[in-house]
Amino acid sequence: MIERGVDVSYETIRGWVDKFGTTYAKRIESRSEPPSPVWHLDEVYTNINGKMVYLWRAVDDEGTVLDVVIQYRCNTKAATRLLRKLLRNQGIKPKRIVTDRLGSYGAALKLLGLKELHDVGGRKNNRAECSHVPVRRRERKSQKFRSVRNAQKLLSAHSQIYNLFNLRRHLISRNTLRKFRQKANLEWNFVTASACV
């Protein structure tokens, strides 16, 4: 819409995501390159409809969002659920899993037989911490989620679309950035055009 010079409200975007977001996200995911084998996991609590829930997020070391899962608990069972989903859906085995000092991660990795991949450290997990910024920004503007189901749907779709346009500008020249941006726009046009058929 920005490309066409049309300004839209957040409610319009929410309606658009409800209707087309999941379809676009699945198409983008199926056409994307495999993620890096270094995974960063983190959890953050948020308030949805008066209930405190935990938003578990996994990103690779390039900042690509692997998965987002909303759960009511912050325990070993919740961490195991996230890890099992990641192992099932990513198609590659991780070489290293970086987390914060939450004990649930260590217990879940031990349960799954991946304890030797666990890496815990002070600022090593900043990649995952920074990926929570869009949700926190939305909370500050008081554009809160109305239900856990809707939040899960929106964040899962948004993460795939974000991955398409997420370019690490500090690592590339301006000309290369333009080429990557053009490639992302062509990919977006392909994905969205095929949804209309």
HELIX and SHEET records of a PDB file:
HELIX    1   1 TYR A   10  TRP A   16  1                                   7    
HELIX    2   2 VAL A   17  GLY A   21  3                                   5    
HELIX    3   3 THR A   22  ARG A   31  1                                  10    
HELIX    4   4 THR A   76  GLN A   90  1                                  15    
HELIX    5   5 GLY A  103  LEU A  111  1                                   9    
HELIX    6   6 LYS A  115  LEU A  117  5                                   3    
HELIX    7   7 ASN A  126  CYS A  130  1                                   5    
HELIX    8   8 VAL A  133  ARG A  140  1                                   8    
HELIX    9   9 VAL A  148  PHE A  165  1                                  18    
HELIX   10  10 ARG A  169  LEU A  171  5                                   3    
HELIX   11  11 ARG A  174  ALA A  195  1                                  22    
SHEET    1   A 5 VAL A  65  GLN A  71  0                                        
SHEET    2   A 5 LYS A  51  ASP A  60 -1                                        
SHEET    3   A 5 VAL A  38  ILE A  48 -1                                        
SHEET    4   A 5 ARG A  96  THR A  99  1                                        
SHEET    5   A 5 HIS A 118  VAL A 120  1                                        
END                                                                             
